[in-house]
């Protein structure tokens, strides 16, 4: 199981001297790209996706999610081989605080379908 620990902070909590700033940064928008770049030579794409999606649900005793007609869609669309430089424009959160900005990642997210609504 792999989780992002997405913990964004407001700008007032971060724009301080390092030892006074709150812990945390955005992680959701870069999570897959970081993992895929770091692990794709060691794990299959299916194993990486399962570590982020299926395995946590199983460990927590949640129902398995499936994509089928008549079921509310909740899924992420991505290009697993596309390399890109992660920038502030990739961050949806109000605070653009990330140590990944400027790094090359692999596996760009194209959009998310959440409760049948498409977000790009």
C-alpha positions in Angstrom: 0.0 0.0 0.0 1.3 3.5 -0.9 -0.4 6.7 0.2 0.4 10.3 -0.7 -0.2 11.9 2.7 -1.5 14.9 0.8 -1.2 17.6 3.5 -1.3 21.1 1.9 -1.0 24.1 4.2 -2.3 27.6 3.6 0.3 30.2 2.5 0.4 31.9 5.9 1.6 28.6 7.5 4.3 28.0 4.9 5.7 31.5 4.1 7.9 31.6 7.2 11.4 30.7 8.3 11.8 26.9 7.8 11.8 26.1 11.5 8.5 28.0 12.1 6.6 26.7 9.1 4.0 24.0 9.4 4.8 20.6 8.0 3.1 19.4 4.9 2.8 20.0 1.1 0.6 19.0 -1.7 1.2 15.4 -2.8 -1.9 14.2 -4.6 -1.2 15.9 -7.9 2.4 14.5 -8.1 2.0 11.1 -6.4 1.5 8.9 -9.4 4.2 10.6 -11.5 6.7 10.4 -8.7 6.0 6.7 -8.1 5.9 5.8 -11.7 9.2 7.6 -12.4 10.9 6.0 -9.4 9.5 2.5 -9.6 8.6 1.6 -13.2 11.9 -0.2 -13.7 11.2 -2.3 -10.6 7.4 -2.8 -10.5 4.8 -3.3 -13.2 2.4 -0.5 -13.9 -0.4 -2.8 -12.6 1.5 -3.2 -9.3 2.0 0.6 -8.9 -1.7 1.3 -9.6 -2.8 -1.5 -7.2 -0.5 -0.1 -4.5 -2.3 3.2 -4.7 -5.9 2.0 -5.3 -6.8 -1.7 -4.8 -4.5 -2.6 -2.0 -5.5 0.2 0.4 -9.2 -0.7 -0.1 -8.4 -4.3 0.6 -6.4 -3.6 3.8 -9.1 -1.3 5.1 -11.9 -3.8 4.3 -13.6 -1.6 1.7 -15.5 -2.9 -1.3 -13.6 -3.5 -4.6 -14.3 -0.8 -7.1 -15.1 -1.8 -10.7 -15.8 0.1 -13.9 -19.0 -1.1 -15.4 -22.2 0.2 -16.9 -24.7 1.6 -14.4 -22.1 2.2 -11.7 -21.0 5.7 -10.7 -17.6 6.4 -12.2 -14.7 7.3 -10.1 -11.4 6.9 -11.9 -8.2 8.6 -13.1 -7.2 8.9 -16.8 -3.4 9.0 -17.4 -0.7 8.4 -19.9 1.7 6.0 -18.1 4.7 6.6 -20.4 4.6 10.4 -20.9 7.4 12.2 -19.2 6.8 15.8 -18.1 8.2 18.5 -15.8 5.9 19.0 -12.8 5.0 22.6 -12.3 2.7 24.9 -10.3 0.2 24.6 -13.1 -0.3 20.9 -12.2 -1.3 21.8 -8.7 -5.1 22.3 -8.1 -4.7 23.2 -4.4 -4.6 26.9 -3.5 -1.1 26.6 -2.0 1.5 25.7 -4.6 3.9 24.3 -2.0 5.7 21.2 -3.4 9.3 20.0 -3.4 8.6 18.3 -6.7 8.2 21.4 -8.8 10.7 21.4 -11.6 11.3 17.7 -11.5 10.7 15.3 -14.4 8.0 12.8 -13.7 6.6 9.9 -15.7 2.9 9.2 -16.2 0.9 12.4 -16.7 -2.6 12.5 -15.4 -5.0 13.7 -18.1 -8.1 14.0 -15.9 -10.3 12.5 -13.1 -13.8 11.3 -13.2 -15.3 11.7 -9.8 -19.0 10.9 -9.2 -19.5 10.9 -13.0 -18.1 14.5 -13.3 -14.9 14.9 -15.4 -12.2 17.2 -14.0 -9.1 18.1 -16.1 
